[in-house]
Amino acid sequence: MKKIIVAIDGHSSCGKSTMARKLASRSGYTYIDTGAMYRAVTLFAIQNGLFDGDSIDTATLEAEIPGIRITFRPEPDGHQTTLLNGADVEHEIRGMEVSSKVSPIAALGFVRTAMVNLQREMGLQKGIVMDGRDIGTVVYPDAELKIFVTASDTVRAQRRFDELTAKGTRTTYEEVLENVRQRDYIDSHREIAPLRPADDAIILDNSNLTIAQQDEWLYDRFLEAIGQTNPLT
């Protein structure tokens, strides 16, 4: 069976990672969460005092970026733990502090260059499901299957709020909604690799879909891309 690259792009908090992780588990592919990579760089910048309000010490970060190691550790439940220079940072990178600062970090050209090079190395053998903001447009423009996921900002904010609350993170729906809208604007207006659907991407608005429904929809698209059909449909 031929192996392909599945590129899943879309807005923040639209369920890309959940979809991608499920498809990778179901297909036996490797899942790569590129958003976690940018979050890890953001956490590094926070931990090393490179933020002064809204300003970033870009000179220092650019000098440090070659030494930042981001790897993933697979877990028995199918999830992956993000490691920053060998340390487990999975919990830290999902908090609101990182969420509020990740878009400006991800817009930096030297950060994107470093991460894109790493992402391309990870997919040399194909057989991967990679989600992010520019996978189908920049990282793998020749990916055999490209999906662009979206949902209304209010739906995405509620999902994110529920997720954070379940993890014990104190925040408000209004704060999360504002963060979602800010990230949408920054991601779609940045000069380098702005968020947009690839010309040949399949658009999925999952505002009114259950997780099970979107998973089946994606699996059907995957089977079509590798020339098979779903025996259950």
Secondary structure, 3 states (H helix, E strand, C coil): CCCCEEEEEECCCCCHHHHHHHHHHHHCCEEEEHHHHHHHHHHHHHHCCCEECCEECHHHHHHHHHHCCEEEEECCCCCEEEEECCEECCCHHHCHHHHCCHHHHHCCHHHHHHHHHHHHHHCCCCCEEEEECCHHHHHCCCCCEEEEEECCHHHHHHHHHHHHHHCCCCCCHHHHHHHHHHHHHHHHHCCCCCCCCCCCCEEEECCCCCHHHHHHHHHHHHHHHCCCCCCCC
